[in-house]
Amino acid sequence: MALGPADRRLLGLATWLIVPQVICLAANEAVVSFGFVLGLLGGSPAAAIPFAAAVLVLNFLVYPRTEEILLRLQVWADVG
């Protein structure tokens, strides 16, 4: 079953909105991993505290906004 033009447009818009979110979450995960490894290899868990604080801030800024994304898609679908 093939997608119609409207469905293909929504799929493209969903990809356009979700890909940056996934990239940001992956970057957050990299910061967490680096801090964790630094804390383990450095011998002092205190070395990981700045990374933990940065990750908390980043996670707050990149909170998954699924409802917001769905609302944007609905508005764009109605306009198009």
Contacts in CASP RR format, 6 or more apart in sequence:
PFRMAT RR
TARGET T0000
AUTHOR 0000-0000-0000
METHOD contacts of the structure
MODEL  1
MALGPADRRLLGLATWLIVPQVICLAANEAVVSFGFVLGLLGGSPAAAIP
FAAAVLVLNFLVYPRTEEILLRLQVWADVG
3 11 0 8 1.000
6 77 0 8 1.000
6 80 0 8 1.000
9 76 0 8 1.000
9 77 0 8 1.000
9 80 0 8 1.000
10 73 0 8 1.000
10 76 0 8 1.000
10 77 0 8 1.000
13 72 0 8 1.000
13 73 0 8 1.000
13 76 0 8 1.000
14 69 0 8 1.000
14 73 0 8 1.000
17 69 0 8 1.000
17 72 0 8 1.000
17 73 0 8 1.000
18 69 0 8 1.000
21 62 0 8 1.000
21 64 0 8 1.000
21 65 0 8 1.000
21 69 0 8 1.000
24 58 0 8 1.000
24 62 0 8 1.000
25 62 0 8 1.000
25 64 0 8 1.000
27 58 0 8 1.000
28 55 0 8 1.000
28 58 0 8 1.000
28 59 0 8 1.000
28 62 0 8 1.000
31 51 0 8 1.000
31 54 0 8 1.000
31 55 0 8 1.000
31 58 0 8 1.000
32 51 0 8 1.000
32 52 0 8 1.000
32 55 0 8 1.000
34 51 0 8 1.000
35 47 0 8 1.000
35 48 0 8 1.000
35 51 0 8 1.000
35 52 0 8 1.000
36 48 0 8 1.000
36 51 0 8 1.000
38 47 0 8 1.000
38 48 0 8 1.000
38 51 0 8 1.000
39 45 0 8 1.000
39 47 0 8 1.000
39 48 0 8 1.000
END
